[in-house]
Amino acid sequence: ALGNAGLPLKQEHVEVAFGKIPLFKVNKVQTANISKAASYLKDNKEIEINISLGMGKFTASAWTCDITYDYVKINAEYTT
């Protein structure tokens, strides 16, 4: 969804991590960390997703609780 935010993103600057586990960095999926991320999701009741857009020093936080089993199942079926 980051690419649909209407921002002039440069994919090579975007970084995504679950907790401290990098999943996307330097324009590549960090495939070596996928099993670590899966364990992180399984083992933690609260999940932290960190995203750096590489566009400045501003920060924002959001909290949600609407991550049902079906939502996660549907979104776990792809890694785009």
Backbone torsions as a table, in degrees:
resi	resn	phi	psi	omega
1	ALA	NA	-16.8	-179.9
2	LEU	-59.1	-38.2	-179.7
3	GLY	-69.9	-13.9	178.9
4	ASN	-99.9	9.7	-175.5
5	ALA	-80.5	-6.1	179.7
6	GLY	79.6	17.4	178.6
7	LEU	-104.1	150.3	178.3
8	PRO	-79.4	69.1	-177.0
9	LEU	-72.0	143.4	170.3
10	LYS	-109.4	109.6	-173.9
11	GLN	-54.7	-32.7	-178.5
12	GLU	-68.7	-12.9	178.2
13	HIS	-99.8	-12.3	-176.3
14	VAL	-78.0	135.9	174.5
15	GLU	-130.2	137.5	178.7
16	VAL	-130.6	135.0	178.8
17	ALA	-141.3	146.5	168.8
18	PHE	-97.9	113.7	-172.4
19	GLY	61.4	-122.9	178.2
20	LYS	-105.5	16.3	-177.5
21	ILE	-97.5	107.3	179.9
22	PRO	-65.8	131.4	177.5
23	LEU	-113.5	-28.0	179.3
24	PHE	-143.5	124.3	-176.7
25	LYS	-158.2	142.1	179.1
26	VAL	51.3	46.2	174.2
27	ASN	66.4	21.5	-179.3
28	LYS	-139.7	143.1	170.5
29	VAL	-70.5	132.8	-179.6
30	GLN	-86.8	78.0	-172.6
31	THR	-59.5	-28.3	179.4
32	ALA	-66.3	-17.6	-177.1
33	ASN	-102.3	0.6	-176.3
34	ILE	-63.0	-42.6	179.1
35	SER	-67.9	-35.0	175.9
36	LYS	-64.2	-41.2	178.9
37	ALA	-65.9	-39.4	178.0
38	ALA	-61.9	-42.4	177.2
39	SER	-64.8	-40.6	177.8
40	TYR	-58.7	-45.0	179.4
41	LEU	-65.2	-38.4	-178.4
42	LYS	-72.3	-38.5	-171.1
43	ASP	-89.1	-10.3	-175.1
44	ASN	-118.7	133.8	177.0
45	LYS	-76.9	-35.3	176.0
46	GLU	-107.7	128.5	-176.1
47	ILE	-112.5	131.0	177.0
48	GLU	-106.9	124.9	176.7
49	ILE	-114.4	119.6	-178.6
50	ASN	-108.9	129.5	-179.2
51	ILE	-129.2	126.7	173.0
52	SER	-112.9	125.2	179.0
53	LEU	-88.9	-10.5	-178.9
54	GLY	65.2	34.0	-175.5
55	MET	-121.4	12.5	-179.9
56	GLY	145.0	-168.6	-174.1
57	LYS	-106.9	12.5	179.3
58	PHE	-77.0	151.4	178.2
59	THR	-131.9	158.2	175.8
60	ALA	-150.8	152.8	177.0
61	SER	-131.4	150.0	175.8
62	ALA	-144.3	145.0	177.5
63	TRP	-121.2	144.1	178.0
64	THR	-145.8	157.5	175.6
65	CYS	-130.8	6.0	-175.8
66	ASP	-93.1	56.5	177.1
67	ILE	-119.2	81.9	-178.9
68	THR	-77.4	167.3	178.7
69	TYR	-55.7	-47.7	-178.2
70	ASP	-63.8	-38.3	178.1
71	TYR	-61.3	-48.0	-179.8
72	VAL	-65.0	-42.5	-179.2
73	LYS	-59.7	-47.5	-179.4
74	ILE	-61.5	-45.3	-175.4
75	ASN	-79.4	-14.5	178.4
76	ALA	-84.7	-8.5	-176.2
77	GLU	-80.7	-3.1	177.1
78	TYR	-140.4	158.0	179.8
79	THR	-129.4	44.5	179.2
80	THR	-88.2	NA	NA
